[in-house]
Amino acid sequence: MWNQQRYEDAVQLLKTLIATPSFSKEEDGTAAILAGFMEDHGVKYHRHLNNVWALNRHFDPAKPTILLNSHHDTVKPNPQYTRDPFAPTVEDGKLFGLGSNDAGGCLVSLIAAFLHFYETENLPYNIAIAATAEEEISGVNGIESVLPLLPEIDFAIVGEPTKTDLAIAEKGLMVLDCVAHGKAGHAARDEGDNAVYHAIDDINWFRNYRFPNVSETLGPVKMSVTVVHTSNKAHNVVPAECSFVVDCRATDQYTLEEMLGTIRANVKCDVKPRSMRMRPSFIPKEHPLVQAGIGLGKQLYGSPTTSDQALIPATSVKVGPGDSARSHSADEFIYLDEIRQGIDTYIRLLSVVNGVN
């Protein structure tokens, strides 16, 4: 059966990727492995920086395109590892190794699905695949650098560990650097204007404000103050400035610009976003890809974590083998059966959407 050979190739590819360190911005080795794998399977591939991408053999520019995307960079090993993170080892049906779950299993399963359809003629959709870098740090030399080189994307499947259920929405992220201003003075005398007290007022607003629109899949917008400090070194100086950081998790109910406007209208401190890139995403339940997933018995949910999905300016769904609870954990692993299930899920989804038996 096609599944078995694709599965065996995928597992071997994943073992090779695990054995090759690929920290964010240091993915040259795994990019070369992926390019070599494509070449060995007769696929005309392209490489840009540490990103490898390809189109199906019978690509037709007049047709819409589905993007399959996952990443091959990893975080650095959790310090509690008891195994060699770069030694792919199979025990009790588990494949251990750094990046096995996040997101190597997804990536090799997507590649297997891409190869399954690579030679198929007369598909209603083109299929593109992009194995990208710097996802773990939301770097600019990852998926964003490849998108201008790809054909226009109609919709995307983003490979992340979801137990092969469908994350039809994903929270966005906006990190704010805030500065409250006062006037320096001696703490022993009634002088100065304490910036900390101004910051407390604004911090309380962030703590208590609730954006009125609540997402059906993602729930409410969440804002958390995570860092507070002043530049003071002495205990007896009233601080003139107090800075703090706010982690804002956006939903599909608001754009980042709308959220920022509301925040600035309600606080007195200076507010500067670090980035407006990590946007929330949402795919309607009526979309053919979601309907295909429902037909396969998949559960639908909203994901609180961010991924490269936030950087793809097209309708997308996040789905893949593995469990996000294992991501970045010590002695990371993926079940071999999960890889088999991932390949099967991707092929079935694409078959339904393309009307292929």
C-alpha positions as CSV (number, residue, x, y, z in Angstrom):
1,M,0.0,0.0,0.0
2,W,1.1,3.6,-0.6
3,N,0.7,4.3,3.1
4,Q,3.4,1.8,4.1
5,Q,6.2,3.0,1.8
6,R,5.4,6.7,2.5
7,Y,5.3,5.9,6.2
8,E,8.7,4.1,6.2
9,D,10.3,6.9,4.2
10,A,8.8,9.5,6.5
11,V,10.1,7.8,9.6
12,Q,13.6,7.5,8.2
13,L,13.6,11.1,7.1
14,L,12.5,12.2,10.6
15,K,15.3,10.1,12.2
16,T,17.8,11.9,9.9
17,L,16.4,15.3,10.8
18,I,16.5,14.5,14.5
19,A,20.2,13.5,14.3
20,T,21.0,16.9,12.7
21,P,20.9,20.0,15.0
22,S,18.7,22.6,13.6
23,F,18.3,25.4,16.2
24,S,16.5,28.5,14.8
25,K,18.8,30.4,12.5
26,E,21.1,27.3,12.3
27,E,19.0,25.1,10.1
28,D,21.5,24.7,7.2
29,G,22.0,21.0,7.8
30,T,18.4,20.0,7.9
31,A,17.6,22.3,4.9
32,A,20.2,20.3,2.9
33,I,18.7,17.0,4.1
34,L,15.2,18.1,3.0
35,A,16.5,19.3,-0.4
36,G,18.3,16.0,-0.9
37,F,15.2,14.0,0.0
38,M,13.2,16.0,-2.6
39,E,15.8,15.4,-5.2
40,D,16.0,11.7,-4.4
41,H,12.2,11.5,-5.0
42,G,12.3,13.3,-8.3
43,V,10.9,16.5,-7.1
44,K,12.0,19.8,-8.5
45,Y,12.6,21.9,-5.4
46,H,13.7,25.4,-4.6
47,R,15.8,26.6,-1.6
48,H,15.8,30.2,-0.2
49,L,18.0,30.7,2.8
50,N,17.2,27.7,5.0
51,N,13.7,27.2,3.5
52,V,12.9,24.4,1.0
53,W,9.8,24.5,-1.1
54,A,8.3,22.8,-4.2
55,L,5.2,22.7,-6.4
56,N,3.4,19.6,-7.7
57,R,4.7,18.4,-11.1
58,H,1.5,19.5,-13.0
59,F,1.3,22.9,-11.5
60,D,-1.2,25.1,-13.4
61,P,-1.0,28.9,-12.7
62,A,-4.6,29.2,-13.6
63,K,-5.7,27.1,-10.7
64,P,-5.9,28.0,-7.0
65,T,-3.1,26.7,-4.7
66,I,-3.1,24.9,-1.4
67,L,0.0,25.4,0.7
68,L,1.3,22.7,3.0
69,N,3.7,24.2,5.6
70,S,5.6,23.1,8.6
71,H,9.0,24.0,10.1
72,H,12.3,22.2,10.6
73,D,13.9,24.4,13.2
74,T,13.9,23.5,16.9
75,V,14.3,25.1,20.3
76,K,17.4,24.1,22.3
77,P,17.1,21.0,24.4
78,N,15.3,21.2,27.7
79,P,17.9,21.0,30.5
80,Q,16.1,18.1,32.0
81,Y,16.8,15.8,29.1
82,T,17.9,12.3,30.2
83,R,18.6,11.1,26.6
84,D,20.8,12.4,23.8
85,P,18.4,14.8,22.1
86,F,20.1,14.1,18.7
87,A,19.9,10.3,18.9
88,P,16.7,9.1,17.2
89,T,15.7,6.1,19.3
90,V,12.6,3.9,19.0
91,E,11.2,2.4,22.2
92,D,7.7,1.1,22.9
93,G,6.4,2.6,19.7
94,K,7.8,6.0,20.5
95,L,10.4,7.8,18.4
96,F,12.5,10.0,20.8
97,G,14.5,13.0,19.8
98,L,14.5,16.8,19.7
99,G,12.0,18.1,17.2
100,S,10.3,14.7,16.8
101,N,6.9,16.1,18.0
102,D,7.4,19.8,17.3
103,A,7.2,19.7,14.4
104,G,9.2,16.9,12.7
105,G,6.4,14.4,12.7
106,C,4.1,17.0,11.1
107,L,6.7,18.0,8.5
108,V,7.5,14.5,7.3
109,S,3.8,13.6,7.2
110,L,3.1,16.6,5.0
111,I,6.0,15.7,2.7
112,A,4.6,12.2,2.4
113,A,1.2,13.6,1.5
114,F,2.7,16.0,-1.0
115,L,4.6,13.1,-2.7
116,H,1.4,11.1,-2.8
117,F,-0.2,13.8,-5.0
118,Y,2.9,15.0,-6.7
119,E,2.4,13.2,-10.1
120,T,-1.4,13.4,-10.1
121,E,-2.8,15.2,-13.1
122,N,-6.0,17.3,-13.4
123,L,-6.3,18.2,-9.7
124,P,-8.6,21.2,-9.1
125,Y,-6.0,22.6,-6.7
126,N,-2.3,23.0,-7.1
127,I,-0.3,21.8,-4.1
128,A,2.8,23.6,-2.8
129,I,4.9,22.5,0.2
130,A,7.2,24.7,2.2
131,A,9.6,23.4,4.9
132,T,10.5,26.6,6.7
133,A,13.0,27.9,9.2
134,E,12.9,30.2,12.3
135,E,9.4,29.3,13.3
136,E,10.4,28.9,17.0
137,I,11.5,32.5,17.1
138,S,9.0,34.0,14.6
139,G,12.0,35.0,12.6
140,V,11.8,37.1,9.4
141,N,13.9,34.5,7.4
142,G,11.3,31.8,7.6
143,I,7.9,31.5,6.0
144,E,7.6,35.3,5.5
145,S,10.7,35.2,3.2
146,V,9.3,32.4,1.1
147,L,5.7,33.7,0.6
148,P,6.7,36.2,-2.1
149,L,8.4,33.4,-4.1
150,L,5.3,31.2,-4.0
151,P,2.2,31.4,-6.2
152,E,-0.8,33.1,-4.6
153,I,-2.1,30.8,-1.8
154,D,-5.8,30.1,-1.7
155,F,-5.6,28.4,1.7
156,A,-3.0,26.6,3.8
157,I,-2.6,23.5,6.0
158,V,-0.1,24.3,8.8
159,G,1.5,21.3,10.4
160,E,1.7,21.5,14.1
161,P,0.9,18.8,16.7
162,T,-2.8,18.8,17.3
163,K,-3.5,15.1,17.7
164,T,-4.8,15.4,14.1
165,D,-7.8,17.4,15.2
166,L,-8.4,20.8,13.5
167,A,-7.4,24.0,15.1
168,I,-9.7,26.3,13.1
169,A,-8.6,29.4,15.0
170,E,-5.4,30.6,16.6
171,K,-4.7,33.4,18.9
172,G,-2.4,36.2,17.8
173,L,0.3,37.8,19.8
174,M,1.1,41.5,20.5
175,V,3.8,42.4,23.0
176,L,3.7,45.9,24.3
177,D,6.5,47.9,25.9
178,C,4.9,50.5,28.2
179,V,6.5,53.5,30.0
180,A,4.8,55.5,32.7
181,H,6.4,59.0,33.4
182,G,6.7,61.0,36.5
183,K,9.4,63.3,38.0
184,A,12.4,62.3,40.1
185,G,12.7,63.4,43.7
186,H,14.1,62.5,47.1
187,A,12.0,59.7,48.7
188,A,12.5,61.3,52.2
189,R,10.8,64.5,51.2
190,D,7.4,65.3,49.6
191,E,8.8,65.9,46.2
192,G,8.8,64.3,42.8
193,D,6.0,62.5,41.0
194,N,6.3,58.7,41.4
195,A,6.1,57.0,38.0
196,V,5.5,53.6,39.7
197,Y,2.1,54.9,41.0
198,H,1.1,56.0,37.5
199,A,2.2,52.6,36.2
200,I,0.1,50.9,38.9
201,D,-3.0,52.7,37.6
202,D,-2.4,51.5,34.1
203,I,-1.5,48.0,35.2
204,N,-4.8,47.7,37.0
205,W,-6.5,48.7,33.8
206,F,-4.8,45.9,31.9
207,R,-5.7,43.6,34.7
208,N,-9.4,44.4,34.8
209,Y,-10.4,45.5,31.3
210,R,-12.4,43.0,29.3
211,F,-12.8,43.4,25.5
212,P,-16.5,43.0,25.0
213,N,-16.4,40.6,22.0
214,V,-15.7,37.0,22.9
215,S,-14.6,34.5,20.3
216,E,-16.6,31.3,19.9
217,T,-13.5,29.2,19.5
218,L,-10.8,31.2,21.3
219,G,-12.7,32.8,24.1
220,P,-11.8,36.3,25.4
221,V,-8.8,38.5,24.6
222,K,-6.2,38.0,27.3
223,M,-3.8,40.6,28.5
224,S,-1.1,39.9,31.1
225,V,1.5,42.2,32.6
226,T,4.7,40.1,32.8
227,V,7.6,42.4,33.5
228,V,7.9,45.6,35.6
229,H,11.0,47.6,36.4
230,T,12.5,51.1,36.9
231,S,16.0,52.3,36.2
232,N,16.5,53.3,39.8
233,K,19.5,51.8,41.6
234,A,18.9,53.7,44.9
235,H,16.1,53.1,47.3
236,N,15.7,56.8,48.2
237,V,14.9,58.2,44.8
238,V,11.4,58.6,43.5
239,P,11.5,57.1,40.0
240,A,10.9,59.3,37.0
241,E,10.0,56.4,34.8
242,C,8.5,52.9,35.3
243,S,8.4,50.5,32.4
244,F,6.4,47.3,32.0
245,V,5.6,44.7,29.4
246,V,2.2,43.4,28.5
247,D,1.6,40.1,26.7
248,C,-1.6,40.4,24.6
249,R,-3.3,37.4,23.1
250,A,-5.6,38.4,20.4
251,T,-8.6,36.6,19.0
252,D,-10.4,36.7,15.7
253,Q,-12.8,39.3,17.1
254,Y,-10.3,42.2,16.8
255,T,-7.5,43.2,14.6
256,L,-4.3,44.1,16.4
257,E,-4.8,47.7,15.3
258,E,-8.2,47.8,17.0
259,M,-6.8,46.4,20.2
260,L,-3.9,48.9,20.2
261,G,-6.3,51.8,19.7
262,T,-8.5,50.7,22.6
263,I,-5.5,50.3,24.9
264,R,-4.0,53.7,24.0
265,A,-7.4,55.4,24.6
266,N,-7.5,54.0,28.1
267,V,-4.0,54.3,29.6
268,K,-1.7,57.2,30.2
269,C,1.6,55.5,29.7
270,D,3.4,55.4,26.4
271,V,2.6,52.2,24.5
272,K,4.8,50.7,21.8
273,P,4.1,47.4,20.2
274,R,7.2,45.3,19.4
275,S,5.5,43.8,16.4
276,M,2.2,43.7,14.6
277,R,3.1,40.5,12.7
278,M,1.6,37.7,14.8
279,R,-2.0,38.1,13.8
280,P,-4.9,35.9,14.9
281,S,-6.3,33.5,12.3
282,F,-9.7,31.9,11.7
283,I,-11.2,29.6,9.1
284,P,-15.0,29.3,8.8
285,K,-16.6,26.0,9.7
286,E,-18.2,26.0,6.2
287,H,-14.9,25.9,4.5
288,P,-14.4,22.7,2.4
289,L,-11.3,21.8,4.3
290,V,-13.0,22.0,7.7
291,Q,-16.0,20.1,6.3
292,A,-13.6,17.4,5.1
293,G,-12.2,17.2,8.6
294,I,-15.6,16.9,10.2
295,G,-16.4,14.2,7.7
296,L,-13.3,12.3,9.0
297,G,-14.5,12.6,12.6
298,K,-12.0,15.3,13.6
299,Q,-12.7,17.6,16.5
300,L,-12.6,21.4,16.0
301,Y,-11.0,23.8,18.5
302,G,-9.2,27.1,18.9
303,S,-5.5,27.1,19.7
304,P,-4.1,29.5,22.3
305,T,-0.5,29.1,21.0
306,T,1.0,30.9,18.0
307,S,2.7,29.4,15.0
308,D,3.7,30.4,11.5
309,Q,0.0,30.3,10.8
310,A,-0.1,33.9,12.1
311,L,2.3,35.0,9.3
312,I,0.4,33.4,6.4
313,P,-2.0,35.9,4.8
314,A,-4.5,33.3,3.7
315,T,-7.2,31.2,5.2
316,S,-5.5,28.3,7.1
317,V,-6.1,25.4,9.4
318,K,-3.6,24.0,11.9
319,V,-3.5,20.2,12.1
320,G,-0.9,17.5,12.6
321,P,0.2,14.4,14.4
322,G,1.6,14.6,17.9
323,D,0.6,16.4,21.0
324,S,1.4,20.0,21.7
325,A,1.8,19.1,25.4
326,R,5.0,17.3,24.5
327,S,6.5,20.3,22.6
328,H,9.7,21.7,24.2
329,S,9.6,19.0,26.9
330,A,12.5,16.9,28.0
331,D,12.9,13.6,26.2
332,E,10.5,14.7,23.5
333,F,8.9,11.9,21.4
334,I,6.2,11.1,18.9
335,Y,4.4,7.8,18.6
336,L,5.1,6.0,15.3
337,D,1.4,5.4,14.9
338,E,0.8,9.1,15.1
339,I,3.0,9.6,12.1
340,R,1.0,7.0,10.2
341,Q,-2.2,8.7,11.3
342,G,-0.8,12.1,10.2
343,I,0.0,10.9,6.7
344,D,-3.4,9.3,6.4
345,T,-5.2,12.4,7.7
346,Y,-3.4,14.8,5.3
347,I,-4.0,12.5,2.3
348,R,-7.7,12.1,3.2
349,L,-8.2,15.8,3.7
350,L,-6.5,16.7,0.4
351,S,-8.4,13.9,-1.4
352,V,-11.8,15.2,-0.2
353,V,-11.0,18.8,-1.2
354,N,-9.6,17.7,-4.6
355,G,-12.4,15.2,-5.2
356,V,-10.0,12.3,-5.5
357,N,-11.0,8.8,-4.5
